[in-house]
Amino acid sequence: MRLIAPLCLAVLTASAVAFQIPTQYQKSNHHYGSSSTTTQLFSTTSSLLSLDRSAQREIDQFQGWAGSCGVQPENGFCLQGQMMDGNEDYYAATATGAAEGSRVLYVPGEMILSAARIAQEYEGYIDAPLRVLGHLGLSHVSQQFHLFVKVLVEYESGEESPYRPWLEALPRKWNTAVSMDDFCLSVLPPYIKSLCAVERNQLECFRQALNSFEYLSAETKSNSELMKFAYNVVFTRSRPTDDGDYRIIPVADMINHDNDDNVVFSYDENGGCGVYAKQDVAPGSPLTLCYGHPQNPSRFLATYGFLNEAPAAFCKLLIPNPSQEVRNIGYDPTRMVFYNDGSVAQEVWDVLLYSRLERKPDQAEYKEAFYQACMSGDEETKGAIHAHYQKDTVAALIRHVDHILIEVHEMTVKMNAYDSSKHPRLPLLQKHHAMVTTLFSTVRDNLVAIQG
């Protein structure tokens, strides 16, 4: 681990609170948050950002730019470097420690990439792509699509973009679903492969929608590596707000994930973002946010490209076309979990039993009584029905666990036959499979003990 030069540079004086673009990033009639007028394409003759996996992340330049733009680090805020899953990673920390409630960072609103503001910037010009997105059933990610377009516009503007130092500080190596190659996909068990398929399909839909956005060049639209880069930037670094917006906050986007996060974001009346300590943070500690999906490491790997080590994980019990009653009982990856100590969440037992009763017409009376007990909180009736079917449900769950263990073992054997130097994501996938094997083996031991 190495400490990057602290962000609190000499340019950070009281007068720096008002945002100004450094002279080298200014252009006539240009204001932050608007790369160009919507009637003229940026010239692509200036040097474009390198998307090569070996490209160096320009962190020192990024910090100087941030300071010139009015970013205010406090309480020892700094960036640290480390190697993570074979990639160089930078993350926010506090060198001096921070007291509960204290502010560790402030980012002016003018710097923040806001989906709502981008919608205003391209009003009338992004409507057609959004209609395409809607026809493809992805209206729910329209906010992220706005940010996706913005990243592409800033990339295409080359050195004229005021966001260029931020772009140069971003990773070019990704382990996410959209960056995986055919080999990676071939060694994934069905559940995580299905998650990866969703992400990859979503990117393809973004590409289709982008075709009707006329203010990007054909070269940009046909650059598959650029599409992956922009998608990864948006889906790994944007955060929802309470008012329904999605925002990417330069500098604050270096705050890494932890299930037990220690900072919170707060926006002021000018749209600026303050980062505050939720609790006392010890000197040298990382500053962290919870990115969500804390009990689904497969989801983390597909979306963010790293593994989340949590006390529980989704049991991977997949029910094709689940009924609304099954959903009401608890069919949800965040609730249907196995715990690291081998115990099983109640929702797993409930969903497993009800889904089995649904397939047995002669058990309709038990099925209805069980559903009503679940919905009304009648634990006595629910427990009695569980006890009646315990032998069958335990055996069914053991079969499910065995099936997952066999799948993962077969994929692991296949992976081990390949050279990790030729497949850089291989160690991460091996780590994922090892986590699943350990968890499911522990659960199996517990189930066998219950079975007697």
N, C-alpha and C positions, 0 to 999 in steps of 0.2 A: 504494500500500500504506500502511495506517496501523496504528500500534501501539495496541492496546487497553490500557487501564489494567491493569498487571500483577495477576495473581491473588493475589499474596502481600499480602493486606490486613492491616490492623491486628488484625482478629479472630483471625488465625492465631497463636495462642500455643501453648505446650506443652500446655495443658489442652484444646485443641481437638481432640486426637487422638480422644477419646471422642466418638462421634457423638451429636449432639442436633439435633432439628428446630428451626429458628428458631420462636419463639413464634407469629409470624404465619402459620405453616404447620401448626401443631398443631391437633388436634381430640381430643376425649375418646376414650379407648380406642383410640387410633390409634397404630400403630407403623410405622416405615419398612419398606417392602416389602409392606405390606398396606393397600390403599386403604380397605377396609371389611370388615365381616363379610360372609360369602358368603350371608347370608340377607336382606340389605337393600340395596336399590338406593341409590346416591348420589342426592341431590337434584340436579336439573339446573337449578335456579332461579338458581344463582350464575353469574357471567359466564363464558362459555365462551371458549376460546382462538380467536382469529381465524385462519381458514384462508385468508384473502384473500392472493393472491400478492404484494400490496403491503405486507402487514403487516411492521412493523419487528421485527427480531430484537433482543430485549432482553439484550444481552451483559453490560452493566455490572451489572444486577440479578442475572443468572445467576452472575456471579463472586462477588458479595457473598453470595449463597445458598450457593455451593460452599464459601466460606471458613467460613461459620457452621456448615456440616455436617461440618467436620473434614478437608476436602481440603487436602493439604500440597504446595504447589509448591516445588520446589528447583532450584538451579542455573539461575536466571533464567527458569524456565518462564513463558511468557506466551501470550496469544492475539493474533494479528494478523489484520487485515482486508484483503481484496483483492476485486477483481471477477474472476470466473471464468466464462467462457462466458455472460456477460450477467447473472449472479447474484452477489449479495453473499455472499462466502465468508469464514469464519473458520477459522483453523487454529492448531495449537499450534507454538510455536517456543521456542528458548532465547535470551534476550537476552545472556547472559554466556558461553555455551558450556558444555559438559559433558564431563567426562572419561569415558573408557571404563569401564563398570561402575558409574558413579555413578547415583543415583536422581534423576529429574527431577520425579516426581509420585507422590503416593500418594492413593488414593481408598478410603475406608472401605468395608468389605463391606456395611454396612447400606444404603448408597446405591445399590449395584449392582443392576440389574434382571437377575435370574437366571431362566432358564426352569425350572430344577429347583426353585427356591424358589417360583415362581409355580404350578407343578404341585401343590406341597404346599398352597399357599394356597387353591387352588380344587379340591382333591381331592374327588371325588364330584360336582362340578358341571360340570367341563369334559370329563367322560368322553364324553358324547353328541356334542359337537362333534368330539372326536378320532376317534370311530367314523366319523362322516361323512367326515372327512378321509381316513381309511384306506380307506373304500369308493371314494373318488375317486382313490386311488392316490398320496396325498401324505403318507403316514406319515413319510417321510424329512424333512419340514419341520415336524414337530410341535413341535419346540423353538421355531422361529420363530413358530409359531401361538400358543404360550403368551405370548410377548413381544407379539405383535400384540394379543391380548386385553388384556394389561396396559396398553398404551398407550391403548387405547380406554377402559378403566375410569378411568384417570387423567384423560383428556380430559373424560369425562362428569362427573367430580367437580368440575370448574371450579376456582374459587379455593381450594377445600378440599384439593386435592391437594398433597402436599408436593413433588411433582415439577413443579408449575406453572412455577417459574422456568426449569427445564430445558426444558420444552415451549416456552416463549416465546422461548427462544434458538435453537430449531431453525428450519431454512429452511422456507418455504412454497412456494418456487419449485423445481421439480424438472424434470430433463430425462430421467428414467428412462422405461422402456417403459410402465409403467402410467399415466404422466402424459402420454404423447404423445396427440395428437388424430388424427383421421382423416387430416388433411393429412400429418402426419409419417409415418404408416404408409404412405401412398400413394407416398412418394418414397424408400422403403427397398428396397434389393436383397433378394432372397429369403433369404439367409442371416441377416442381422440381423433381418429381419422375422420369421423363424421363432423367433429368440431372444426377440423382443418378444412373440410370441404365447404362448410358454411362460410368461413372467412375467405376462401379462394373464390367462391362464387360471388361473394359480395364485391370483391375487387373487380371481377369481370363485369359486374353490373355497373360499377362506377365508371369503368372504361367505356361501356356502351353509352352511358348518359353523357359522358364527356364529349362524345362525337358531335353533339349538337351545341356545344359551347364554342362559339366561333372566335373567341379571343385568345386562343392558344394555338400554336403552330402545329402542323401535321407531324413534324418531327417530335415534338413533345408528346403528342397523343399516342404515337407509335412506339415510344420508348418504354419497353416493359420493365426495365430496371428502375426507371424513374417512377413509374406507376407504383411499384412495390415500395420504393423509398417514401413517397408521399403518403401512401396508405399507412405504412408503419409509423411514420411520424405522428399522424393524426390519432391512430387508435392506441398508441402507447403513451402519448403525451397530453392528450386533451382531457379535460375534466368537466363534468356537468356542473351547472350552478342551480341554485334554488329557483331561479326564475325561468328555467328551461333552456338557457343558453348552453353552448359548449365553448370552452376557451382553452387556448394554449398560452401559457404564461412563461415566456422566456426567463431563464434562470431558475424560477420555481419549478420548471419541468425537470430539473435535475434532482428533485426530491424523490427518493426511491420508496418502494413498497415495504410495509411491514403490517402484519395483522394487528399488532398492538402499536398503532401509529402514535406519534407524539406531537404533531403539529396540526393546525387547522387553518383554512383559508378564510379570509373575510374581505369583502369588497366595500370600498367607500363610495360616496356620492359621485365621485369623478370616475368611477370604474377601475380605480387602482386596487391592486391586490396586496393585502397585508398577510404575512404568514406568522402565526402566533404559536407559542409553545402551549400545548394542552396540559403539560405537567412539567415538573423540573427535569431538565435534560442535562446529563452529566457532561463535563468537558470531553471533547473528542468524539462524542456520540453522533451517529448519523441522524439526520432529520428525516422523518418518515411519514408517509400517508398510506392509508389502506386503499388499494385500487379496486376492491370488491372481489367477489368470487373466492373468499378465503378458504372454502372447503372444497375447491375444485382445482387441484393442481394441473389437470389436463387442460382445463379452460385457460389457466394462466400461461401454459406453454404455447397453446395455439395463438392466443392474442398478444401476449407480451414477450414470449420467447424465453421465459425462465421458469423455474419451478418454485412454487410457493410451498414452503414446509409448514404445514398446519397440523393441529392436533386431530384433525378428521378429514376425510375425503369422501367424495361421492362413491356410492357402492357400485355404480355402473350397471344397475339393473334397468334395462331399457324395455319399455312396453310399447309396441307398435300401436299407433292410433289410440292412445289412452282415452278412456271415457271421461266426461266431466266429473263423475263421481270419484274416479281414481285421483284426478287432480285435486278435488276438494279434500280428499283424505290425506294428501301429502306428497303426491308425485311431483317432486321438485328436487333438483340436484343439490340445492343448498340445505335441504332438510333430510334427504335420504342418504345418510352418511354412515361410514364405518369409522370408529375411533381407534386411535393408535394403540390403545390397551386391549383391543380385540372386541370391545362391546359394539352393539348394533343399535342405531337410533330407532326409536319406536316407529317412526314413519316408514322405515323399511319393512318392519313386520306387518304394519297395517296395510300398506300398499300391496305387498306380496300376497297376503291372505285374501284381500278383497279381489285382486285381479284373478286369483285362482277360482274364487267363488263365482265370479262373472262367467267363467267358462263351463260352469256346472249347473245346468237348468234345474236339476233335481235338488239343488241346494239354495234355491231362490229365497226361501224363508230365512235361512241363516244369513244370506247376503244382505237382505233388507234390514234385518235386526242389527247386523254389524255396522252397516252404514249409518243407521239412525243413532246407534250408540256413539260412533265416532263424532257425528255432527253435534250431538247434544251434550257430549262430555260424560256419558254414562260409563264410567270406568269399570263398574262391576260387571255389566253385561258384556262389555267389550273384552274384559279379561277372561270371562267364562268361555266366550266363543274362541278366543285365542288358545285357551287351554285345551278345548275340544279338538282343535286342529294342529296342536303344537308339533306332534310327530311328523306330520306331512310337511308343514311349513319349514321346519328346521332342515329336513331332508332336501327340500326344494332349494333352500338357500345354500346349503353345502354344494349342491350340484352347480348352482350359479357360480359360486366362488371357485370351484374346481375348473369350471369352463374358462373363467378369466385367467386363472393361474396357468393353464395349459396354453392358452393363446399367447400370453406374455412370454412364457418360456420359449415357445417356438420362435417368436420374433427376436428374442434375445440371442438365441442360437444363430439365427440368420445374421444378426448384426455383428456378432463376434467373428464372423468369417471375413469381415471387411476391414480395410486399413483405415484407421481414423484420420491419418494424414491426408487421405483423399476425400474424406467425408467429415468436414469440420464440425458438423452438428451431432455426429455419432456419440461422443461422450455424454452429451446432454440427454439424448434419447435413452442411452443405457442407464443413466441416473434415474430417469423417469420410470423405466421398466423395473428397476431395482426397488424404488419406492413402492410401486404397486405390488410387487411380489412380497415384500416385507409386510405390508399392511394386510393383504389378503391372506397370507399364511397365518398371521396372528389371529385374524378373525376366524379362520377355519379351525384353529386349535380350540378356540372358545366355543364354537358351534358343536364340535365333536364332544366336548365336555358336557354341553347341554343335552346332547342326544343320548349321552350315557352309553 
